[in-house]
Amino acid sequence: MVTLCVSTAGGGTSQGGLVPDWVINQIKANGGKFFSWLDSAHGNRVITIPVFWDSTFMQKKRELIAALGKRYGNKRNIKVVYVGFANARSSDWSVPSRNTLGAAEIAAGFTTTRVQRWIALGYTEQKIINSGCPASATNGIIDAAVKSFPSAVVIFSGGTTSVKLDPHGKRYCTETAFNNAKTKYDDHVAVQKDDLSQKTSVNQPFSGQPADNGWRIIYNGCPQVAAQWSGARTT
């Protein structure tokens, strides 16, 4: 059995990301917008990514998924297809949304917070939701994966953001995209919470649920849920 992962995170390949540089160049040529932040988890380097909802970026991801589906979509041993649509750093859910400006960011040349930079680029909750799975249209990344792999379960990593960025709540974008997908595709879709660990309390989903944290996504989404084991924290 096979799990197929489609990841387009971290910006262009020339800066260590997973997006081909020719795609980045085409996004730029089409007037696309980019978000930059200081990634303190990976050597304090500045990472620049296309905004999640950019039309060229979305189209190239849909074309990639369609091409994979044309070649592998009829392989019944592919049981899970993993996709992302709000994953700045890796295939995990990641929307950098801190609303304070730290000394390291100032030293790197930033003058506004991450939340302020997202808003200046036109960020809205609905744009994030639509990039994953809109309520009625079928042009989201989850829609593309379901169409291309009719025999597999399509999974995406869910997570939280800042309420300064998403005023409807820190789980709103994840849960709305997932609920849209469930309405359209039923048990053909699932949501995953990453970084499962029993040894690290923040990553231990059983304490005090239902709690107001990221694991509530799994609590609310059952039974169509999954988790990523955090081997580094459980060995």
mmCIF file of the C-alpha atoms, coordinates in Angstrom:
data_MODEL
# 
_entry.id   MODEL 
# 
loop_
_atom_site.group_PDB 
_atom_site.id 
_atom_site.type_symbol 
_atom_site.label_atom_id 
_atom_site.label_alt_id 
_atom_site.label_comp_id 
_atom_site.label_asym_id 
_atom_site.label_entity_id 
_atom_site.label_seq_id 
_atom_site.pdbx_PDB_ins_code 
_atom_site.Cartn_x 
_atom_site.Cartn_y 
_atom_site.Cartn_z 
_atom_site.occupancy 
_atom_site.B_iso_or_equiv 
_atom_site.pdbx_formal_charge 
_atom_site.auth_seq_id 
_atom_site.auth_comp_id 
_atom_site.auth_asym_id 
_atom_site.auth_atom_id 
_atom_site.pdbx_PDB_model_num 
ATOM 1   C CA . MET A 1 1   ? 0.000   0.000  0.000   1.00 0.00 ? 1   MET A CA 1 
ATOM 2   C CA . VAL A 1 2   ? 1.206   3.479  -0.872  1.00 0.00 ? 2   VAL A CA 1 
ATOM 3   C CA . THR A 1 3   ? 0.756   6.967  0.539   1.00 0.00 ? 3   THR A CA 1 
ATOM 4   C CA . LEU A 1 4   ? 1.483   9.615  -2.092  1.00 0.00 ? 4   LEU A CA 1 
ATOM 5   C CA . CYS A 1 5   ? 2.503   13.053 -0.830  1.00 0.00 ? 5   CYS A CA 1 
ATOM 6   C CA . VAL A 1 6   ? 2.348   16.183 -2.985  1.00 0.00 ? 6   VAL A CA 1 
ATOM 7   C CA . SER A 1 7   ? 4.217   19.026 -1.307  1.00 0.00 ? 7   SER A CA 1 
ATOM 8   C CA . THR A 1 8   ? 4.877   22.528 -2.656  1.00 0.00 ? 8   THR A CA 1 
ATOM 9   C CA . ALA A 1 9   ? 6.279   24.305 0.374   1.00 0.00 ? 9   ALA A CA 1 
ATOM 10  C CA . GLY A 1 10  ? 9.287   26.400 1.240   1.00 0.00 ? 10  GLY A CA 1 
ATOM 11  C CA . GLY A 1 11  ? 9.482   28.566 -1.868  1.00 0.00 ? 11  GLY A CA 1 
ATOM 12  C CA . GLY A 1 12  ? 11.706  27.987 -4.885  1.00 0.00 ? 12  GLY A CA 1 
ATOM 13  C CA . THR A 1 13  ? 14.256  25.193 -5.162  1.00 0.00 ? 13  THR A CA 1 
ATOM 14  C CA . SER A 1 14  ? 17.127  27.685 -5.352  1.00 0.00 ? 14  SER A CA 1 
ATOM 15  C CA . GLN A 1 15  ? 16.375  28.741 -1.756  1.00 0.00 ? 15  GLN A CA 1 
ATOM 16  C CA . GLY A 1 16  ? 15.880  25.181 -0.528  1.00 0.00 ? 16  GLY A CA 1 
ATOM 17  C CA . GLY A 1 17  ? 12.137  24.883 -1.154  1.00 0.00 ? 17  GLY A CA 1 
ATOM 18  C CA . LEU A 1 18  ? 10.090  22.435 -3.191  1.00 0.00 ? 18  LEU A CA 1 
ATOM 19  C CA . VAL A 1 19  ? 8.657   24.698 -5.895  1.00 0.00 ? 19  VAL A CA 1 
ATOM 20  C CA . PRO A 1 20  ? 10.561  24.574 -9.193  1.00 0.00 ? 20  PRO A CA 1 
ATOM 21  C CA . ASP A 1 21  ? 12.217  27.893 -9.924  1.00 0.00 ? 21  ASP A CA 1 
ATOM 22  C CA . TRP A 1 22  ? 10.549  28.036 -13.329 1.00 0.00 ? 22  TRP A CA 1 
ATOM 23  C CA . VAL A 1 23  ? 7.185   28.057 -11.547 1.00 0.00 ? 23  VAL A CA 1 
ATOM 24  C CA . ILE A 1 24  ? 8.372   30.871 -9.266  1.00 0.00 ? 24  ILE A CA 1 
ATOM 25  C CA . ASN A 1 25  ? 9.527   32.822 -12.329 1.00 0.00 ? 25  ASN A CA 1 
ATOM 26  C CA . GLN A 1 26  ? 6.171   32.324 -14.038 1.00 0.00 ? 26  GLN A CA 1 
ATOM 27  C CA . ILE A 1 27  ? 4.321   33.526 -10.931 1.00 0.00 ? 27  ILE A CA 1 
ATOM 28  C CA . LYS A 1 28  ? 6.500   36.641 -10.929 1.00 0.00 ? 28  LYS A CA 1 
ATOM 29  C CA . ALA A 1 29  ? 5.926   37.195 -14.661 1.00 0.00 ? 29  ALA A CA 1 
ATOM 30  C CA . ASN A 1 30  ? 2.177   37.033 -14.076 1.00 0.00 ? 30  ASN A CA 1 
ATOM 31  C CA . GLY A 1 31  ? 2.327   39.640 -11.337 1.00 0.00 ? 31  GLY A CA 1 
ATOM 32  C CA . GLY A 1 32  ? 1.970   37.236 -8.417  1.00 0.00 ? 32  GLY A CA 1 
ATOM 33  C CA . LYS A 1 33  ? 2.535   38.240 -4.812  1.00 0.00 ? 33  LYS A CA 1 
ATOM 34  C CA . PHE A 1 34  ? 4.991   36.704 -2.351  1.00 0.00 ? 34  PHE A CA 1 
ATOM 35  C CA . PHE A 1 35  ? 5.207   36.470 1.431   1.00 0.00 ? 35  PHE A CA 1 
ATOM 36  C CA . SER A 1 36  ? 8.536   36.497 3.302   1.00 0.00 ? 36  SER A CA 1 
ATOM 37  C CA . TRP A 1 37  ? 9.333   35.658 6.899   1.00 0.00 ? 37  TRP A CA 1 
ATOM 38  C CA . LEU A 1 38  ? 12.296  34.779 9.096   1.00 0.00 ? 38  LEU A CA 1 
ATOM 39  C CA . ASP A 1 39  ? 12.232  31.046 9.755   1.00 0.00 ? 39  ASP A CA 1 
ATOM 40  C CA . SER A 1 40  ? 13.748  30.738 13.220  1.00 0.00 ? 40  SER A CA 1 
ATOM 41  C CA . ALA A 1 41  ? 13.214  26.969 13.206  1.00 0.00 ? 41  ALA A CA 1 
ATOM 42  C CA . HIS A 1 42  ? 15.634  26.507 10.315  1.00 0.00 ? 42  HIS A CA 1 
ATOM 43  C CA . GLY A 1 43  ? 18.698  28.615 10.883  1.00 0.00 ? 43  GLY A CA 1 
ATOM 44  C CA . ASN A 1 44  ? 17.054  32.047 10.979  1.00 0.00 ? 44  ASN A CA 1 
ATOM 45  C CA . ARG A 1 45  ? 16.879  32.279 7.211   1.00 0.00 ? 45  ARG A CA 1 
ATOM 46  C CA . VAL A 1 46  ? 14.412  34.384 5.270   1.00 0.00 ? 46  VAL A CA 1 
ATOM 47  C CA . ILE A 1 47  ? 11.995  32.264 3.248   1.00 0.00 ? 47  ILE A CA 1 
ATOM 48  C CA . THR A 1 48  ? 9.894   33.694 0.434   1.00 0.00 ? 48  THR A CA 1 
ATOM 49  C CA . ILE A 1 49  ? 6.845   31.851 -0.866  1.00 0.00 ? 49  ILE A CA 1 
ATOM 50  C CA . PRO A 1 50  ? 4.023   32.614 -3.298  1.00 0.00 ? 50  PRO A CA 1 
ATOM 51  C CA . VAL A 1 51  ? 0.837   33.540 -1.470  1.00 0.00 ? 51  VAL A CA 1 
ATOM 52  C CA . PHE A 1 52  ? -1.257  30.396 -1.091  1.00 0.00 ? 52  PHE A CA 1 
ATOM 53  C CA . TRP A 1 53  ? -4.118  31.644 -3.259  1.00 0.00 ? 53  TRP A CA 1 
ATOM 54  C CA . ASP A 1 54  ? -2.037  32.930 -6.195  1.00 0.00 ? 54  ASP A CA 1 
ATOM 55  C CA . SER A 1 55  ? -3.831  31.884 -9.401  1.00 0.00 ? 55  SER A CA 1 
ATOM 56  C CA . THR A 1 56  ? -0.685  30.775 -11.253 1.00 0.00 ? 56  THR A CA 1 
ATOM 57  C CA . PHE A 1 57  ? 0.574   28.816 -8.261  1.00 0.00 ? 57  PHE A CA 1 
ATOM 58  C CA . MET A 1 58  ? -2.813  27.136 -7.833  1.00 0.00 ? 58  MET A CA 1 
ATOM 59  C CA . GLN A 1 59  ? -3.025  26.268 -11.517 1.00 0.00 ? 59  GLN A CA 1 
ATOM 60  C CA . LYS A 1 60  ? 0.433   24.690 -11.565 1.00 0.00 ? 60  LYS A CA 1 
ATOM 61  C CA . LYS A 1 61  ? -0.412  22.612 -8.493  1.00 0.00 ? 61  LYS A CA 1 
ATOM 62  C CA . ARG A 1 62  ? -3.651  21.432 -10.089 1.00 0.00 ? 62  ARG A CA 1 
ATOM 63  C CA . GLU A 1 63  ? -1.732  20.517 -13.257 1.00 0.00 ? 63  GLU A CA 1 
ATOM 64  C CA . LEU A 1 64  ? 0.797   18.555 -11.200 1.00 0.00 ? 64  LEU A CA 1 
ATOM 65  C CA . ILE A 1 65  ? -1.941  16.631 -9.392  1.00 0.00 ? 65  ILE A CA 1 
ATOM 66  C CA . ALA A 1 66  ? -3.762  15.966 -12.667 1.00 0.00 ? 66  ALA A CA 1 
ATOM 67  C CA . ALA A 1 67  ? -0.573  14.639 -14.268 1.00 0.00 ? 67  ALA A CA 1 
ATOM 68  C CA . LEU A 1 68  ? 0.042   12.347 -11.286 1.00 0.00 ? 68  LEU A CA 1 
ATOM 69  C CA . GLY A 1 69  ? -3.550  11.172 -11.490 1.00 0.00 ? 69  GLY A CA 1 
ATOM 70  C CA . LYS A 1 70  ? -3.261  10.429 -15.196 1.00 0.00 ? 70  LYS A CA 1 
ATOM 71  C CA . ARG A 1 71  ? -0.273  8.209  -14.518 1.00 0.00 ? 71  ARG A CA 1 
ATOM 72  C CA . TYR A 1 72  ? -1.157  6.687  -11.151 1.00 0.00 ? 72  TYR A CA 1 
ATOM 73  C CA . GLY A 1 73  ? -4.833  7.431  -10.482 1.00 0.00 ? 73  GLY A CA 1 
ATOM 74  C CA . ASN A 1 74  ? -5.982  3.921  -11.360 1.00 0.00 ? 74  ASN A CA 1 
ATOM 75  C CA . LYS A 1 75  ? -3.457  2.234  -9.043  1.00 0.00 ? 75  LYS A CA 1 
ATOM 76  C CA . ARG A 1 76  ? -5.628  0.809  -6.294  1.00 0.00 ? 76  ARG A CA 1 
ATOM 77  C CA . ASN A 1 77  ? -2.625  0.229  -4.021  1.00 0.00 ? 77  ASN A CA 1 
ATOM 78  C CA . ILE A 1 78  ? -2.406  4.026  -3.595  1.00 0.00 ? 78  ILE A CA 1 
ATOM 79  C CA . LYS A 1 79  ? -4.588  4.310  -0.524  1.00 0.00 ? 79  LYS A CA 1 
ATOM 80  C CA . VAL A 1 80  ? -3.842  7.857  0.650   1.00 0.00 ? 80  VAL A CA 1 
ATOM 81  C CA . VAL A 1 81  ? -2.997  11.029 -1.280  1.00 0.00 ? 81  VAL A CA 1 
ATOM 82  C CA . TYR A 1 82  ? -1.627  13.782 0.931   1.00 0.00 ? 82  TYR A CA 1 
ATOM 83  C CA . VAL A 1 83  ? -1.886  17.393 -0.263  1.00 0.00 ? 83  VAL A CA 1 
ATOM 84  C CA . GLY A 1 84  ? -1.368  20.826 1.280   1.00 0.00 ? 84  GLY A CA 1 
ATOM 85  C CA . PHE A 1 85  ? -2.695  24.284 0.544   1.00 0.00 ? 85  PHE A CA 1 
ATOM 86  C CA . ALA A 1 86  ? -1.561  26.384 3.544   1.00 0.00 ? 86  ALA A CA 1 
ATOM 87  C CA . ASN A 1 87  ? 1.900   24.999 4.127   1.00 0.00 ? 87  ASN A CA 1 
ATOM 88  C CA . ALA A 1 88  ? 4.570   27.681 4.129   1.00 0.00 ? 88  ALA A CA 1 
ATOM 89  C CA . ARG A 1 89  ? 7.458   25.722 5.610   1.00 0.00 ? 89  ARG A CA 1 
ATOM 90  C CA . SER A 1 90  ? 6.858   22.025 4.904   1.00 0.00 ? 90  SER A CA 1 
ATOM 91  C CA . SER A 1 91  ? 4.021   19.665 4.046   1.00 0.00 ? 91  SER A CA 1 
ATOM 92  C CA . ASP A 1 92  ? 2.601   20.405 7.528   1.00 0.00 ? 92  ASP A CA 1 
ATOM 93  C CA . TRP A 1 93  ? 0.014   23.151 7.969   1.00 0.00 ? 93  TRP A CA 1 
ATOM 94  C CA . SER A 1 94  ? 1.997   26.356 8.438   1.00 0.00 ? 94  SER A CA 1 
ATOM 95  C CA . VAL A 1 95  ? 0.750   29.938 8.186   1.00 0.00 ? 95  VAL A CA 1 
ATOM 96  C CA . PRO A 1 96  ? 3.345   32.196 9.878   1.00 0.00 ? 96  PRO A CA 1 
ATOM 97  C CA . SER A 1 97  ? 1.085   34.518 11.827  1.00 0.00 ? 97  SER A CA 1 
ATOM 98  C CA . ARG A 1 98  ? 2.899   36.003 14.803  1.00 0.00 ? 98  ARG A CA 1 
ATOM 99  C CA . ASN A 1 99  ? 1.736   39.547 15.494  1.00 0.00 ? 99  ASN A CA 1 
ATOM 100 C CA . THR A 1 100 ? 4.861   40.845 17.183  1.00 0.00 ? 100 THR A CA 1 
ATOM 101 C CA . LEU A 1 101 ? 8.124   41.923 15.592  1.00 0.00 ? 101 LEU A CA 1 
ATOM 102 C CA . GLY A 1 102 ? 11.142  40.303 17.194  1.00 0.00 ? 102 GLY A CA 1 
ATOM 103 C CA . ALA A 1 103 ? 14.708  41.570 17.338  1.00 0.00 ? 103 ALA A CA 1 
ATOM 104 C CA . ALA A 1 104 ? 15.933  38.950 14.847  1.00 0.00 ? 104 ALA A CA 1 
ATOM 105 C CA . GLU A 1 105 ? 13.264  39.985 12.337  1.00 0.00 ? 105 GLU A CA 1 
ATOM 106 C CA . ILE A 1 106 ? 14.178  43.641 12.745  1.00 0.00 ? 106 ILE A CA 1 
ATOM 107 C CA . ALA A 1 107 ? 17.830  42.742 12.182  1.00 0.00 ? 107 ALA A CA 1 
ATOM 108 C CA . ALA A 1 108 ? 16.790  40.881 9.015   1.00 0.00 ? 108 ALA A CA 1 
ATOM 109 C CA . GLY A 1 109 ? 15.151  44.044 7.697   1.00 0.00 ? 109 GLY A CA 1 
ATOM 110 C CA . PHE A 1 110 ? 11.476  43.488 8.531   1.00 0.00 ? 110 PHE A CA 1 
ATOM 111 C CA . THR A 1 111 ? 9.514   46.534 9.680   1.00 0.00 ? 111 THR A CA 1 
ATOM 112 C CA . THR A 1 112 ? 6.036   45.016 9.997   1.00 0.00 ? 112 THR A CA 1 
ATOM 113 C CA . THR A 1 113 ? 4.691   41.895 11.713  1.00 0.00 ? 113 THR A CA 1 
ATOM 114 C CA . ARG A 1 114 ? 3.766   38.724 9.861   1.00 0.00 ? 114 ARG A CA 1 
ATOM 115 C CA . VAL A 1 115 ? 0.073   39.432 10.330  1.00 0.00 ? 115 VAL A CA 1 
ATOM 116 C CA . GLN A 1 116 ? 0.503   42.922 8.913   1.00 0.00 ? 116 GLN A CA 1 
ATOM 117 C CA . ARG A 1 117 ? 2.428   41.565 5.930   1.00 0.00 ? 117 ARG A CA 1 
ATOM 118 C CA . TRP A 1 118 ? -0.275  38.976 5.154   1.00 0.00 ? 118 TRP A CA 1 
ATOM 119 C CA . ILE A 1 119 ? -3.013  41.595 5.335   1.00 0.00 ? 119 ILE A CA 1 
ATOM 120 C CA . ALA A 1 120 ? -1.036  43.938 3.068   1.00 0.00 ? 120 ALA A CA 1 
ATOM 121 C CA . LEU A 1 121 ? -0.909  41.116 0.497   1.00 0.00 ? 121 LEU A CA 1 
ATOM 122 C CA . GLY A 1 122 ? -4.677  40.730 0.555   1.00 0.00 ? 122 GLY A CA 1 
ATOM 123 C CA . TYR A 1 123 ? -5.001  37.768 2.918   1.00 0.00 ? 123 TYR A CA 1 
ATOM 124 C CA . THR A 1 124 ? -8.513  36.695 3.873   1.00 0.00 ? 124 THR A CA 1 
ATOM 125 C CA . GLU A 1 125 ? -9.854  33.578 5.534   1.00 0.00 ? 125 GLU A CA 1 
ATOM 126 C CA . GLN A 1 126 ? -11.951 32.826 2.463   1.00 0.00 ? 126 GLN A CA 1 
ATOM 127 C CA . LYS A 1 127 ? -8.921  32.854 0.155   1.00 0.00 ? 127 LYS A CA 1 
ATOM 128 C CA . ILE A 1 128 ? -7.240  30.193 2.299   1.00 0.00 ? 128 ILE A CA 1 
ATOM 129 C CA . ILE A 1 129 ? -10.410 28.096 2.453   1.00 0.00 ? 129 ILE A CA 1 
ATOM 130 C CA . ASN A 1 130 ? -10.977 28.363 -1.296  1.00 0.00 ? 130 ASN A CA 1 
ATOM 131 C CA . SER A 1 131 ? -7.407  27.334 -2.064  1.00 0.00 ? 131 SER A CA 1 
ATOM 132 C CA . GLY A 1 132 ? -8.121  24.086 -0.210  1.00 0.00 ? 132 GLY A CA 1 
ATOM 133 C CA . CYS A 1 133 ? -11.786 23.345 -0.803  1.00 0.00 ? 133 CYS A CA 1 
ATOM 134 C CA . PRO A 1 134 ? -14.426 26.000 -1.557  1.00 0.00 ? 134 PRO A CA 1 
ATOM 135 C CA . ALA A 1 135 ? -18.021 25.325 -0.596  1.00 0.00 ? 135 ALA A CA 1 
ATOM 136 C CA . SER A 1 136 ? -19.450 25.023 -4.090  1.00 0.00 ? 136 SER A CA 1 
ATOM 137 C CA . ALA A 1 137 ? -16.734 25.354 -6.740  1.00 0.00 ? 137 ALA A CA 1 
ATOM 138 C CA . THR A 1 138 ? -14.354 22.460 -7.434  1.00 0.00 ? 138 THR A CA 1 
ATOM 139 C CA . ASN A 1 139 ? -11.101 24.304 -8.098  1.00 0.00 ? 139 ASN A CA 1 
ATOM 140 C CA . GLY A 1 140 ? -9.372  23.775 -4.746  1.00 0.00 ? 140 GLY A CA 1 
ATOM 141 C CA . ILE A 1 141 ? -6.364  21.550 -4.188  1.00 0.00 ? 141 ILE A CA 1 
ATOM 142 C CA . ILE A 1 142 ? -8.467  18.964 -2.336  1.00 0.00 ? 142 ILE A CA 1 
ATOM 143 C CA . ASP A 1 143 ? -10.952 18.946 -5.229  1.00 0.00 ? 143 ASP A CA 1 
ATOM 144 C CA . ALA A 1 144 ? -8.137  18.332 -7.704  1.00 0.00 ? 144 ALA A CA 1 
ATOM 145 C CA . ALA A 1 145 ? -6.779  15.413 -5.682  1.00 0.00 ? 145 ALA A CA 1 
ATOM 146 C CA . VAL A 1 146 ? -10.187 13.770 -5.255  1.00 0.00 ? 146 VAL A CA 1 
ATOM 147 C CA . LYS A 1 147 ? -10.826 14.008 -8.989  1.00 0.00 ? 147 LYS A CA 1 
ATOM 148 C CA . SER A 1 148 ? -7.427  12.588 -9.912  1.00 0.00 ? 148 SER A CA 1 
ATOM 149 C CA . PHE A 1 149 ? -7.389  9.748  -7.368  1.00 0.00 ? 149 PHE A CA 1 
ATOM 150 C CA . PRO A 1 150 ? -10.937 8.382  -7.120  1.00 0.00 ? 150 PRO A CA 1 
ATOM 151 C CA . SER A 1 151 ? -9.901  5.254  -5.196  1.00 0.00 ? 151 SER A CA 1 
ATOM 152 C CA . ALA A 1 152 ? -7.771  6.944  -2.529  1.00 0.00 ? 152 ALA A CA 1 
ATOM 153 C CA . VAL A 1 153 ? -8.511  8.943  0.607   1.00 0.00 ? 153 VAL A CA 1 
ATOM 154 C CA . VAL A 1 154 ? -7.329  12.532 0.232   1.00 0.00 ? 154 VAL A CA 1 
ATOM 155 C CA . ILE A 1 155 ? -5.751  13.937 3.396   1.00 0.00 ? 155 ILE A CA 1 
ATOM 156 C CA . PHE A 1 156 ? -4.458  17.381 4.272   1.00 0.00 ? 156 PHE A CA 1 
ATOM 157 C CA . SER A 1 157 ? -2.720  18.633 7.396   1.00 0.00 ? 157 SER A CA 1 
ATOM 158 C CA . GLY A 1 158 ? -4.847  20.987 9.467   1.00 0.00 ? 158 GLY A CA 1 
ATOM 159 C CA . GLY A 1 159 ? -3.640  23.513 11.960  1.00 0.00 ? 159 GLY A CA 1 
ATOM 160 C CA . THR A 1 160 ? -4.271  26.796 13.684  1.00 0.00 ? 160 THR A CA 1 
ATOM 161 C CA . THR A 1 161 ? -3.523  30.423 12.901  1.00 0.00 ? 161 THR A CA 1 
ATOM 162 C CA . SER A 1 162 ? -3.603  33.651 14.873  1.00 0.00 ? 162 SER A CA 1 
ATOM 163 C CA . VAL A 1 163 ? -6.987  35.144 15.678  1.00 0.00 ? 163 VAL A CA 1 
ATOM 164 C CA . LYS A 1 164 ? -5.393  38.447 14.687  1.00 0.00 ? 164 LYS A CA 1 
ATOM 165 C CA . LEU A 1 165 ? -5.212  36.984 11.180  1.00 0.00 ? 165 LEU A CA 1 
ATOM 166 C CA . ASP A 1 166 ? -8.368  34.852 11.213  1.00 0.00 ? 166 ASP A CA 1 
ATOM 167 C CA . PRO A 1 167 ? -11.022 36.698 13.258  1.00 0.00 ? 167 PRO A CA 1 
ATOM 168 C CA . HIS A 1 168 ? -13.491 33.796 13.053  1.00 0.00 ? 168 HIS A CA 1 
ATOM 169 C CA . GLY A 1 169 ? -11.123 31.652 15.122  1.00 0.00 ? 169 GLY A CA 1 
ATOM 170 C CA . LYS A 1 170 ? -7.753  29.967 14.965  1.00 0.00 ? 170 LYS A CA 1 
ATOM 171 C CA . ARG A 1 171 ? -9.195  26.686 13.611  1.00 0.00 ? 171 ARG A CA 1 
ATOM 172 C CA . TYR A 1 172 ? -11.699 28.331 11.288  1.00 0.00 ? 172 TYR A CA 1 
ATOM 173 C CA . CYS A 1 173 ? -9.842  27.924 7.988   1.00 0.00 ? 173 CYS A CA 1 
ATOM 174 C CA . THR A 1 174 ? -8.896  24.289 8.577   1.00 0.00 ? 174 THR A CA 1 
ATOM 175 C CA . GLU A 1 175 ? -12.307 23.216 9.794   1.00 0.00 ? 175 GLU A CA 1 
ATOM 176 C CA . THR A 1 176 ? -14.252 25.115 7.140   1.00 0.00 ? 176 THR A CA 1 
ATOM 177 C CA . ALA A 1 177 ? -12.176 23.676 4.301   1.00 0.00 ? 177 ALA A CA 1 
ATOM 178 C CA . PHE A 1 178 ? -12.565 20.196 5.793   1.00 0.00 ? 178 PHE A CA 1 
ATOM 179 C CA . ASN A 1 179 ? -16.311 20.569 6.309   1.00 0.00 ? 179 ASN A CA 1 
ATOM 180 C CA . ASN A 1 180 ? -16.669 21.755 2.716   1.00 0.00 ? 180 ASN A CA 1 
ATOM 181 C CA . ALA A 1 181 ? -14.752 18.687 1.566   1.00 0.00 ? 181 ALA A CA 1 
ATOM 182 C CA . LYS A 1 182 ? -16.813 16.316 3.714   1.00 0.00 ? 182 LYS A CA 1 
ATOM 183 C CA . THR A 1 183 ? -20.034 17.775 2.331   1.00 0.00 ? 183 THR A CA 1 
ATOM 184 C CA . LYS A 1 184 ? -18.869 17.185 -1.226  1.00 0.00 ? 184 LYS A CA 1 
ATOM 185 C CA . TYR A 1 185 ? -16.858 13.984 -0.890  1.00 0.00 ? 185 TYR A CA 1 
ATOM 186 C CA . ASP A 1 186 ? -17.917 12.306 2.383   1.00 0.00 ? 186 ASP A CA 1 
ATOM 187 C CA . ASP A 1 187 ? -15.396 9.692  3.583   1.00 0.00 ? 187 ASP A CA 1 
ATOM 188 C CA . HIS A 1 188 ? -13.186 10.237 0.540   1.00 0.00 ? 188 HIS A CA 1 
ATOM 189 C CA . VAL A 1 189 ? -11.402 12.963 2.536   1.00 0.00 ? 189 VAL A CA 1 
ATOM 190 C CA . ALA A 1 190 ? -9.764  13.259 5.963   1.00 0.00 ? 190 ALA A CA 1 
ATOM 191 C CA . VAL A 1 191 ? -7.890  15.830 8.023   1.00 0.00 ? 191 VAL A CA 1 
ATOM 192 C CA . GLN A 1 192 ? -4.565  15.195 9.739   1.00 0.00 ? 192 GLN A CA 1 
ATOM 193 C CA . LYS A 1 193 ? -2.941  16.829 12.761  1.00 0.00 ? 193 LYS A CA 1 
ATOM 194 C CA . ASP A 1 194 ? 0.835   16.668 12.725  1.00 0.00 ? 194 ASP A CA 1 
ATOM 195 C CA . ASP A 1 195 ? 3.396   16.250 15.486  1.00 0.00 ? 195 ASP A CA 1 
ATOM 196 C CA . LEU A 1 196 ? 1.749   13.563 17.608  1.00 0.00 ? 196 LEU A CA 1 
ATOM 197 C CA . SER A 1 197 ? 3.618   12.861 20.829  1.00 0.00 ? 197 SER A CA 1 
ATOM 198 C CA . GLN A 1 198 ? 2.645   11.456 24.208  1.00 0.00 ? 198 GLN A CA 1 
ATOM 199 C CA . LYS A 1 199 ? 5.805   12.800 25.830  1.00 0.00 ? 199 LYS A CA 1 
ATOM 200 C CA . THR A 1 200 ? 5.308   16.451 24.904  1.00 0.00 ? 200 THR A CA 1 
ATOM 201 C CA . SER A 1 201 ? 2.134   17.842 26.453  1.00 0.00 ? 201 SER A CA 1 
ATOM 202 C CA . VAL A 1 202 ? 1.302   20.317 23.708  1.00 0.00 ? 202 VAL A CA 1 
ATOM 203 C CA . ASN A 1 203 ? 1.449   17.457 21.181  1.00 0.00 ? 203 ASN A CA 1 
ATOM 204 C CA . GLN A 1 204 ? -0.476  14.982 23.342  1.00 0.00 ? 204 GLN A CA 1 
ATOM 205 C CA . PRO A 1 205 ? -4.069  14.968 22.093  1.00 0.00 ? 205 PRO A CA 1 
ATOM 206 C CA . PHE A 1 206 ? -5.722  13.069 24.915  1.00 0.00 ? 206 PHE A CA 1 
ATOM 207 C CA . SER A 1 207 ? -5.317  15.548 27.760  1.00 0.00 ? 207 SER A CA 1 
ATOM 208 C CA . GLY A 1 208 ? -8.355  17.630 28.487  1.00 0.00 ? 208 GLY A CA 1 
ATOM 209 C CA . GLN A 1 209 ? -10.174 17.188 25.216  1.00 0.00 ? 209 GLN A CA 1 
ATOM 210 C CA . PRO A 1 210 ? -12.173 18.809 23.880  1.00 0.00 ? 210 PRO A CA 1 
ATOM 211 C CA . ALA A 1 211 ? -9.685  21.615 24.457  1.00 0.00 ? 211 ALA A CA 1 
ATOM 212 C CA . ASP A 1 212 ? -9.208  24.908 22.673  1.00 0.00 ? 212 ASP A CA 1 
ATOM 213 C CA . ASN A 1 213 ? -6.090  23.859 20.769  1.00 0.00 ? 213 ASN A CA 1 
ATOM 214 C CA . GLY A 1 214 ? -5.031  22.326 17.476  1.00 0.00 ? 214 GLY A CA 1 
ATOM 215 C CA . TRP A 1 215 ? -6.054  18.814 18.496  1.00 0.00 ? 215 TRP A CA 1 
ATOM 216 C CA . ARG A 1 216 ? -9.672  19.958 18.638  1.00 0.00 ? 216 ARG A CA 1 
ATOM 217 C CA . ILE A 1 217 ? -9.532  19.701 14.832  1.00 0.00 ? 217 ILE A CA 1 
ATOM 218 C CA . ILE A 1 218 ? -9.167  15.931 15.208  1.00 0.00 ? 218 ILE A CA 1 
ATOM 219 C CA . TYR A 1 219 ? -11.744 15.724 17.993  1.00 0.00 ? 219 TYR A CA 1 
ATOM 220 C CA . ASN A 1 220 ? -14.297 17.524 15.825  1.00 0.00 ? 220 ASN A CA 1 
ATOM 221 C CA . GLY A 1 221 ? -13.383 15.689 12.616  1.00 0.00 ? 221 GLY A CA 1 
ATOM 222 C CA . CYS A 1 222 ? -13.740 12.077 13.750  1.00 0.00 ? 222 CYS A CA 1 
ATOM 223 C CA . PRO A 1 223 ? -13.839 9.519  12.286  1.00 0.00 ? 223 PRO A CA 1 
ATOM 224 C CA . GLN A 1 224 ? -12.196 10.951 9.151   1.00 0.00 ? 224 GLN A CA 1 
ATOM 225 C CA . VAL A 1 225 ? -8.919  11.853 10.835  1.00 0.00 ? 225 VAL A CA 1 
ATOM 226 C CA . ALA A 1 226 ? -5.240  10.972 10.963  1.00 0.00 ? 226 ALA A CA 1 
ATOM 227 C CA . ALA A 1 227 ? -2.134  12.038 12.851  1.00 0.00 ? 227 ALA A CA 1 
ATOM 228 C CA . GLN A 1 228 ? 1.543   12.309 12.052  1.00 0.00 ? 228 GLN A CA 1 
ATOM 229 C CA . TRP A 1 229 ? 3.804   10.625 14.565  1.00 0.00 ? 229 TRP A CA 1 
ATOM 230 C CA . SER A 1 230 ? 6.617   12.829 15.804  1.00 0.00 ? 230 SER A CA 1 
ATOM 231 C CA . GLY A 1 231 ? 9.441   10.307 16.010  1.00 0.00 ? 231 GLY A CA 1 
ATOM 232 C CA . ALA A 1 232 ? 11.941  12.852 17.308  1.00 0.00 ? 232 ALA A CA 1 
ATOM 233 C CA . ARG A 1 233 ? 9.851   13.340 20.432  1.00 0.00 ? 233 ARG A CA 1 
ATOM 234 C CA . THR A 1 234 ? 8.757   9.780  21.132  1.00 0.00 ? 234 THR A CA 1 
ATOM 235 C CA . THR A 1 235 ? 11.926  7.714  20.853  1.00 0.00 ? 235 THR A CA 1 
# 
